Amino acid sequence: MKTQEKENKSEMVDNFIRGVLVHNHYLAYKYHKKIYNLKERAIPLLSKKVQHYISDPRQVNVLTALLSLIHDLDENVSKELVLELSESISDPIIKIRIKPILDFSLSNFNMVSHKELKIFIDKKLPNPKYIHKKISQWLNNVPPEDLDHIERLFIVLDGDKNASGTYLPVLYVIMVKWQTGIQLIDSLPFLRNLGAEWVLYHEVGHHFHQHKFGYDLNHENEADQYARSMFRKTHPILVKIVTVLVNIIKALRKIIPKRT
Protein backbone atom coordinates (compact mmCIF):
# COMPACT_ATOMS: atom_id res chain seq x y z
CA MET A 1 0.00 0.00 0.00
CA LYS A 2 2.83 2.41 0.89
CA THR A 3 4.61 1.66 -2.42
CA GLN A 4 1.42 2.35 -4.35
CA GLU A 5 0.90 5.65 -2.51
CA LYS A 6 4.50 6.65 -3.27
CA GLU A 7 3.98 5.88 -6.95
CA ASN A 8 0.72 7.82 -6.97
CA LYS A 9 2.34 10.85 -5.35
CA SER A 10 5.14 10.78 -7.90
CA GLU A 11 2.67 10.55 -10.78
CA MET A 12 0.61 13.38 -9.36
CA VAL A 13 3.64 15.67 -9.05
CA ASP A 14 4.87 14.74 -12.55
CA ASN A 15 1.43 15.51 -14.00
CA PHE A 16 1.32 18.79 -12.09
CA ILE A 17 4.70 19.79 -13.54
CA ARG A 18 3.61 18.67 -17.00
CA GLY A 19 0.55 20.93 -16.77
CA VAL A 20 2.76 23.89 -15.85
CA LEU A 21 5.28 23.16 -18.63
CA VAL A 22 2.66 22.98 -21.40
CA HIS A 23 0.60 25.86 -19.93
CA ASN A 24 -2.38 23.56 -19.39
CA HIS A 25 -4.06 25.35 -16.48
CA TYR A 26 -6.75 22.72 -16.09
CA LEU A 27 -4.21 19.90 -15.75
CA ALA A 28 -1.99 21.90 -13.37
CA TYR A 29 -4.82 22.92 -11.05
CA LYS A 30 -6.37 19.45 -11.17
CA TYR A 31 -3.18 17.92 -9.78
CA HIS A 32 -2.56 20.92 -7.50
CA LYS A 33 -5.82 20.00 -5.80
CA LYS A 34 -5.01 16.29 -5.63
CA ILE A 35 -1.58 16.95 -4.14
CA TYR A 36 -3.01 19.50 -1.71
CA ASN A 37 -5.36 16.81 -0.38
CA LEU A 38 -2.30 14.71 0.53
CA LYS A 39 -1.34 17.47 2.99
CA GLU A 40 2.12 17.12 4.62
CA ARG A 41 2.75 13.73 2.96
CA ALA A 42 3.39 15.55 -0.32
CA ILE A 43 5.97 18.02 1.03
CA PRO A 44 9.16 15.85 0.91
CA LEU A 45 8.68 14.96 -2.77
CA LEU A 46 7.77 18.55 -3.70
CA SER A 47 10.85 19.81 -1.85
CA LYS A 48 13.09 17.46 -3.86
CA LYS A 49 11.59 18.80 -7.08
CA VAL A 50 12.26 22.39 -5.93
CA GLN A 51 15.90 21.50 -5.30
CA HIS A 52 16.08 20.14 -8.86
CA TYR A 53 14.67 23.31 -10.47
CA ILE A 54 16.05 25.98 -8.10
CA SER A 55 19.13 26.89 -10.16
CA ASP A 56 17.57 26.81 -13.63
CA PRO A 57 15.99 30.19 -14.61
CA ARG A 58 14.55 28.55 -17.76
CA GLN A 59 12.19 26.57 -15.53
CA VAL A 60 11.14 29.45 -13.28
CA ASN A 61 7.44 28.72 -13.94
CA VAL A 62 7.82 25.17 -12.63
CA LEU A 63 9.85 26.36 -9.64
CA THR A 64 7.32 29.01 -8.61
CA ALA A 65 4.41 26.59 -9.13
CA LEU A 66 6.07 24.01 -6.86
CA LEU A 67 6.86 26.63 -4.21
CA SER A 68 3.31 27.98 -4.37
CA LEU A 69 1.96 24.50 -3.75
CA ILE A 70 4.30 23.94 -0.80
CA HIS A 71 3.34 27.40 0.51
CA ASP A 72 -0.34 26.42 0.32
CA LEU A 73 0.43 23.28 2.30
CA ASP A 74 2.67 24.88 4.92
CA GLU A 75 3.86 28.49 4.80
CA ASN A 76 6.68 27.89 7.29
CA VAL A 77 8.09 24.98 5.28
CA SER A 78 8.22 27.03 2.06
CA LYS A 79 10.06 29.88 3.82
CA GLU A 80 12.53 27.51 5.47
CA LEU A 81 13.14 25.76 2.14
CA VAL A 82 13.92 29.01 0.32
CA LEU A 83 16.21 30.08 3.18
CA GLU A 84 18.00 26.74 3.04
CA LEU A 85 18.48 27.00 -0.72
CA SER A 86 19.17 30.75 -0.81
CA GLU A 87 22.81 30.27 -1.89
CA SER A 88 21.60 28.38 -4.97
CA ILE A 89 19.31 31.23 -6.02
CA SER A 90 21.53 33.54 -8.03
CA ASP A 91 19.22 34.58 -10.85
CA PRO A 92 17.35 37.88 -10.09
CA ILE A 93 14.28 36.72 -12.05
CA ILE A 94 13.86 33.75 -9.74
CA LYS A 95 14.19 36.00 -6.67
CA ILE A 96 11.55 38.37 -8.04
CA ARG A 97 9.13 35.52 -8.77
CA ILE A 98 9.61 33.90 -5.37
CA LYS A 99 9.05 37.03 -3.25
CA PRO A 100 5.26 37.46 -3.74
CA ILE A 101 4.74 33.76 -2.97
CA LEU A 102 6.49 34.07 0.39
CA ASP A 103 4.85 37.45 1.11
CA PHE A 104 1.36 35.94 0.90
CA SER A 105 0.11 34.56 4.20
CA LEU A 106 -3.26 33.42 5.48
CA SER A 107 -2.26 35.13 8.73
CA ASN A 108 -3.06 38.40 6.91
CA PHE A 109 -6.71 37.37 6.74
CA ASN A 110 -9.48 36.88 9.26
CA MET A 111 -11.09 33.52 8.58
CA VAL A 112 -14.85 33.27 9.05
CA SER A 113 -17.38 31.00 7.44
CA HIS A 114 -20.77 30.82 5.79
CA LYS A 115 -22.07 27.34 6.47
CA GLU A 116 -19.28 25.14 5.01
CA LEU A 117 -17.70 27.88 2.88
CA LYS A 118 -14.49 29.39 4.28
CA ILE A 119 -14.31 33.17 3.91
CA PHE A 120 -10.98 35.00 4.26
CA ILE A 121 -11.28 38.76 4.91
CA ASP A 122 -8.19 40.92 4.45
CA LYS A 123 -7.08 42.29 7.83
CA LYS A 124 -6.31 45.64 6.21
CA LEU A 125 -10.04 46.14 5.57
CA PRO A 126 -11.94 48.15 8.18
CA ASN A 127 -14.98 46.71 9.98
CA PRO A 128 -14.56 43.00 9.11
CA LYS A 129 -17.69 42.06 11.09
CA TYR A 130 -19.77 44.30 8.82
CA ILE A 131 -18.17 42.79 5.71
CA HIS A 132 -18.84 39.27 6.99
CA LYS A 133 -22.46 40.21 7.69
CA LYS A 134 -22.99 41.59 4.17
CA ILE A 135 -21.22 38.69 2.43
CA SER A 136 -23.29 36.16 4.41
CA GLN A 137 -26.45 38.09 3.58
CA TRP A 138 -25.67 37.96 -0.14
CA LEU A 139 -24.67 34.30 -0.02
CA ASN A 140 -28.00 33.51 1.65
CA ASN A 141 -29.68 34.81 -1.51
CA VAL A 142 -27.85 32.23 -3.63
CA PRO A 143 -29.41 28.77 -4.00
CA PRO A 144 -27.29 26.46 -1.79
CA GLU A 145 -26.62 24.04 -4.65
CA ASP A 146 -25.03 26.87 -6.68
CA LEU A 147 -22.36 27.18 -3.98
CA ASP A 148 -21.54 23.46 -3.90
CA HIS A 149 -17.79 22.72 -3.99
CA ILE A 150 -16.71 26.38 -3.67
CA GLU A 151 -13.89 25.96 -1.18
CA ARG A 152 -12.61 29.45 -0.42
CA LEU A 153 -13.81 33.02 -0.81
CA PHE A 154 -11.28 35.84 -0.42
CA ILE A 155 -12.37 39.42 0.27
CA VAL A 156 -9.38 41.63 -0.49
CA LEU A 157 -8.52 45.29 -0.21
CA ASP A 158 -9.30 47.24 -3.38
CA GLY A 159 -6.06 47.76 -5.31
CA ASP A 160 -4.46 44.44 -4.37
CA LYS A 161 -5.65 42.84 -7.62
CA ASN A 162 -6.29 44.12 -11.13
CA ALA A 163 -9.76 42.64 -11.51
CA SER A 164 -12.83 43.36 -9.39
CA GLY A 165 -13.16 39.63 -8.90
CA THR A 166 -11.78 36.33 -10.09
CA TYR A 167 -12.85 32.70 -10.20
CA LEU A 168 -10.35 29.84 -10.27
CA PRO A 169 -11.83 26.73 -11.89
CA VAL A 170 -10.87 23.31 -10.52
CA LEU A 171 -9.68 24.85 -7.23
CA TYR A 172 -13.09 26.55 -6.89
CA VAL A 173 -11.73 29.72 -5.29
CA ILE A 174 -13.39 33.13 -5.62
CA MET A 175 -11.80 36.54 -4.99
CA VAL A 176 -13.85 39.74 -4.57
CA LYS A 177 -12.35 43.21 -4.07
CA TRP A 178 -13.85 45.41 -1.39
CA GLN A 179 -13.51 49.05 -2.42
CA THR A 180 -12.41 51.57 0.19
CA GLY A 181 -10.45 54.81 0.35
CA ILE A 182 -12.56 56.45 -2.39
CA GLN A 183 -14.42 59.51 -1.05
CA LEU A 184 -17.64 58.93 -3.01
CA ILE A 185 -17.70 55.22 -2.20
CA ASP A 186 -16.93 55.79 1.50
CA SER A 187 -19.67 58.43 1.78
CA LEU A 188 -22.17 56.26 -0.11
CA PRO A 189 -21.49 52.67 1.08
CA PHE A 190 -24.71 51.59 -0.66
CA LEU A 191 -22.90 51.99 -4.00
CA ARG A 192 -19.88 50.05 -2.77
CA ASN A 193 -22.10 47.26 -1.49
CA LEU A 194 -23.99 47.04 -4.77
CA GLY A 195 -20.72 46.72 -6.67
CA ALA A 196 -19.33 44.01 -4.38
CA GLU A 197 -22.63 42.13 -4.40
CA TRP A 198 -22.74 42.16 -8.21
CA VAL A 199 -19.13 40.92 -8.45
CA LEU A 200 -19.84 38.10 -5.97
CA TYR A 201 -22.88 36.92 -7.95
CA HIS A 202 -20.91 37.25 -11.20
CA GLU A 203 -18.11 34.99 -9.91
CA VAL A 204 -20.63 32.51 -8.50
CA GLY A 205 -22.16 32.55 -11.99
CA HIS A 206 -18.83 31.40 -13.44
CA HIS A 207 -18.86 28.53 -10.94
CA PHE A 208 -22.52 27.70 -11.66
CA HIS A 209 -21.78 27.40 -15.39
CA GLN A 210 -18.52 25.50 -14.73
CA HIS A 211 -16.50 27.89 -16.87
CA LYS A 212 -12.90 26.96 -17.65
CA PHE A 213 -9.74 29.06 -17.81
CA GLY A 214 -9.21 32.02 -20.09
CA TYR A 215 -11.31 35.02 -21.07
CA ASP A 216 -14.40 34.18 -23.09
CA LEU A 217 -17.01 36.84 -23.89
CA ASN A 218 -19.81 34.27 -23.89
CA HIS A 219 -18.74 33.12 -20.43
CA GLU A 220 -18.69 36.72 -19.18
CA ASN A 221 -22.18 37.27 -20.57
CA GLU A 222 -23.44 34.11 -18.87
CA ALA A 223 -21.92 35.21 -15.55
CA ASP A 224 -23.50 38.66 -15.98
CA GLN A 225 -26.84 37.04 -16.72
CA TYR A 226 -26.55 35.04 -13.50
CA ALA A 227 -25.79 38.24 -11.55
CA ARG A 228 -28.76 40.01 -13.20
CA SER A 229 -31.07 37.15 -12.23
CA MET A 230 -29.89 37.47 -8.63
CA PHE A 231 -30.38 41.25 -8.67
CA ARG A 232 -33.92 40.82 -10.00
CA LYS A 233 -34.61 38.74 -6.91
CA THR A 234 -32.78 40.89 -4.37
CA HIS A 235 -33.24 44.41 -5.84
CA PRO A 236 -36.41 44.23 -8.00
CA ILE A 237 -37.24 47.97 -7.82
CA LEU A 238 -33.67 49.04 -8.59
CA VAL A 239 -33.55 46.69 -11.60
CA LYS A 240 -36.80 48.13 -12.95
CA ILE A 241 -35.52 51.71 -12.57
CA VAL A 242 -32.20 50.89 -14.27
CA THR A 243 -34.02 49.05 -17.08
CA VAL A 244 -36.24 52.09 -17.74
CA LEU A 245 -33.24 54.43 -17.75
CA VAL A 246 -31.31 52.18 -20.15
CA ASN A 247 -34.30 52.03 -22.52
CA ILE A 248 -34.63 55.84 -22.42
CA ILE A 249 -30.93 56.26 -23.26
CA LYS A 250 -31.24 53.79 -26.16
CA ALA A 251 -34.27 55.67 -27.49
CA LEU A 252 -32.49 59.02 -27.24
CA ARG A 253 -29.52 57.68 -29.17
CA LYS A 254 -31.82 56.76 -32.03
CA ILE A 255 -33.50 60.19 -32.04
CA ILE A 256 -30.45 62.45 -31.60
CA PRO A 257 -28.44 62.61 -34.83
CA LYS A 258 -24.78 61.64 -34.65
CA ARG A 259 -22.21 64.35 -35.08
CA THR A 260 -20.12 64.12 -38.21
C-alpha positions in Angstrom: 0.0 0.0 0.0 2.8 2.4 0.9 4.6 1.7 -2.4 1.4 2.3 -4.4 0.9 5.6 -2.5 4.5 6.7 -3.3 4.0 5.9 -7.0 0.7 7.8 -7.0 2.3 10.8 -5.4 5.1 10.8 -7.9 2.7 10.5 -10.8 0.6 13.4 -9.4 3.6 15.7 -9.0 4.9 14.7 -12.5 1.4 15.5 -14.0 1.3 18.8 -12.1 4.7 19.8 -13.5 3.6 18.7 -17.0 0.6 20.9 -16.8 2.8 23.9 -15.9 5.3 23.2 -18.6 2.7 23.0 -21.4 0.6 25.9 -19.9 -2.4 23.6 -19.4 -4.1 25.3 -16.5 -6.7 22.7 -16.1 -4.2 19.9 -15.7 -2.0 21.9 -13.4 -4.8 22.9 -11.1 -6.4 19.4 -11.2 -3.2 17.9 -9.8 -2.6 20.9 -7.5 -5.8 20.0 -5.8 -5.0 16.3 -5.6 -1.6 17.0 -4.1 -3.0 19.5 -1.7 -5.4 16.8 -0.4 -2.3 14.7 0.5 -1.3 17.5 3.0 2.1 17.1 4.6 2.8 13.7 3.0 3.4 15.5 -0.3 6.0 18.0 1.0 9.2 15.8 0.9 8.7 15.0 -2.8 7.8 18.5 -3.7 10.8 19.8 -1.9 13.1 17.5 -3.9 11.6 18.8 -7.1 12.3 22.4 -5.9 15.9 21.5 -5.3 16.1 20.1 -8.9 14.7 23.3 -10.5 16.0 26.0 -8.1 19.1 26.9 -10.2 17.6 26.8 -13.6 16.0 30.2 -14.6 14.6 28.6 -17.8 12.2 26.6 -15.5 11.1 29.4 -13.3 7.4 28.7 -13.9 7.8 25.2 -12.6 9.8 26.4 -9.6 7.3 29.0 -8.6 4.4 26.6 -9.1 6.1 24.0 -6.9 6.9 26.6 -4.2 3.3 28.0 -4.4 2.0 24.5 -3.8 4.3 23.9 -0.8 3.3 27.4 0.5 -0.3 26.4 0.3 0.4 23.3 2.3 2.7 24.9 4.9 3.9 28.5 4.8 6.7 27.9 7.3 8.1 25.0 5.3 8.2 27.0 2.1 10.1 29.9 3.8 12.5 27.5 5.5 13.1 25.8 2.1 13.9 29.0 0.3 16.2 30.1 3.2 18.0 26.7 3.0 18.5 27.0 -0.7 19.2 30.7 -0.8 22.8 30.3 -1.9 21.6 28.4 -5.0 19.3 31.2 -6.0 21.5 33.5 -8.0 19.2 34.6 -10.9 17.3 37.9 -10.1 14.3 36.7 -12.1 13.9 33.7 -9.7 14.2 36.0 -6.7 11.5 38.4 -8.0 9.1 35.5 -8.8 9.6 33.9 -5.4 9.1 37.0 -3.2 5.3 37.5 -3.7 4.7 33.8 -3.0 6.5 34.1 0.4 4.8 37.5 1.1 1.4 35.9 0.9 0.1 34.6 4.2 -3.3 33.4 5.5 -2.3 35.1 8.7 -3.1 38.4 6.9 -6.7 37.4 6.7 -9.5 36.9 9.3 -11.1 33.5 8.6 -14.8 33.3 9.1 -17.4 31.0 7.4 -20.8 30.8 5.8 -22.1 27.3 6.5 -19.3 25.1 5.0 -17.7 27.9 2.9 -14.5 29.4 4.3 -14.3 33.2 3.9 -11.0 35.0 4.3 -11.3 38.8 4.9 -8.2 40.9 4.4 -7.1 42.3 7.8 -6.3 45.6 6.2 -10.0 46.1 5.6 -11.9 48.2 8.2 -15.0 46.7 10.0 -14.6 43.0 9.1 -17.7 42.1 11.1 -19.8 44.3 8.8 -18.2 42.8 5.7 -18.8 39.3 7.0 -22.5 40.2 7.7 -23.0 41.6 4.2 -21.2 38.7 2.4 -23.3 36.2 4.4 -26.4 38.1 3.6 -25.7 38.0 -0.1 -24.7 34.3 0.0 -28.0 33.5 1.7 -29.7 34.8 -1.5 -27.9 32.2 -3.6 -29.4 28.8 -4.0 -27.3 26.5 -1.8 -26.6 24.0 -4.7 -25.0 26.9 -6.7 -22.4 27.2 -4.0 -21.5 23.5 -3.9 -17.8 22.7 -4.0 -16.7 26.4 -3.7 -13.9 26.0 -1.2 -12.6 29.4 -0.4 -13.8 33.0 -0.8 -11.3 35.8 -0.4 -12.4 39.4 0.3 -9.4 41.6 -0.5 -8.5 45.3 -0.2 -9.3 47.2 -3.4 -6.1 47.8 -5.3 -4.5 44.4 -4.4 -5.6 42.8 -7.6 -6.3 44.1 -11.1 -9.8 42.6 -11.5 -12.8 43.4 -9.4 -13.2 39.6 -8.9 -11.8 36.3 -10.1 -12.8 32.7 -10.2 -10.3 29.8 -10.3 -11.8 26.7 -11.9 -10.9 23.3 -10.5 -9.7 24.9 -7.2 -13.1 26.5 -6.9 -11.7 29.7 -5.3 -13.4 33.1 -5.6 -11.8 36.5 -5.0 -13.8 39.7 -4.6 -12.4 43.2 -4.1 -13.9 45.4 -1.4 -13.5 49.0 -2.4 -12.4 51.6 0.2 -10.5 54.8 0.3 -12.6 56.4 -2.4 -14.4 59.5 -1.1 -17.6 58.9 -3.0 -17.7 55.2 -2.2 -16.9 55.8 1.5 -19.7 58.4 1.8 -22.2 56.3 -0.1 -21.5 52.7 1.1 -24.7 51.6 -0.7 -22.9 52.0 -4.0 -19.9 50.0 -2.8 -22.1 47.3 -1.5 -24.0 47.0 -4.8 -20.7 46.7 -6.7 -19.3 44.0 -4.4 -22.6 42.1 -4.4 -22.7 42.2 -8.2 -19.1 40.9 -8.4 -19.8 38.1 -6.0 -22.9 36.9 -7.9 -20.9 37.2 -11.2 -18.1 35.0 -9.9 -20.6 32.5 -8.5 -22.2 32.6 -12.0 -18.8 31.4 -13.4 -18.9 28.5 -10.9 -22.5 27.7 -11.7 -21.8 27.4 -15.4 -18.5 25.5 -14.7 -16.5 27.9 -16.9 -12.9 27.0 -17.6 -9.7 29.1 -17.8 -9.2 32.0 -20.1 -11.3 35.0 -21.1 -14.4 34.2 -23.1 -17.0 36.8 -23.9 -19.8 34.3 -23.9 -18.7 33.1 -20.4 -18.7 36.7 -19.2 -22.2 37.3 -20.6 -23.4 34.1 -18.9 -21.9 35.2 -15.6 -23.5 38.7 -16.0 -26.8 37.0 -16.7 -26.5 35.0 -13.5 -25.8 38.2 -11.6 -28.8 40.0 -13.2 -31.1 37.1 -12.2 -29.9 37.5 -8.6 -30.4 41.2 -8.7 -33.9 40.8 -10.0 -34.6 38.7 -6.9 -32.8 40.9 -4.4 -33.2 44.4 -5.8 -36.4 44.2 -8.0 -37.2 48.0 -7.8 -33.7 49.0 -8.6 -33.5 46.7 -11.6 -36.8 48.1 -13.0 -35.5 51.7 -12.6 -32.2 50.9 -14.3 -34.0 49.1 -17.1 -36.2 52.1 -17.7 -33.2 54.4 -17.8 -31.3 52.2 -20.2 -34.3 52.0 -22.5 -34.6 55.8 -22.4 -30.9 56.3 -23.3 -31.2 53.8 -26.2 -34.3 55.7 -27.5 -32.5 59.0 -27.2 -29.5 57.7 -29.2 -31.8 56.8 -32.0 -33.5 60.2 -32.0 -30.5 62.4 -31.6 -28.4 62.6 -34.8 -24.8 61.6 -34.6 -22.2 64.4 -35.1 -20.1 64.1 -38.2 
